Amino acid sequence: MQRTTVRKVKFLGACEDDREEEWLRQMGKNGYHLQELPFPCFYTFLRGSPRDDAYRLDFITTRNRAEFQQYLRIFRDAGWEHLGQMGN
């Protein structure tokens, strides 16, 4: 299967995390896997084989780099992949 990059724009409210997570999951089931989210509402996907991946959006207020790296390490140790961040 040829792998291609696809960009999509989708407007969701700041409090619609559940809808965004489910949309990303459905995209994955259709073979579009999130690669990056450079700005709010702008998504970059890589076309591949369909998968049922779970996506989770999270909010953390720390500005301390060491604390943030420790926070990410907890999720990596659990098998999660960090795809990106916005703001602090």
Secondary structure, DSSP 8 states (H G I E B T S, - for coil): ----EEEEE----TT-HHHHHHHHHHHHHTTEEEEEEEETTEEEEEE-S---------------HHHHHHHHHHHHHTT---------
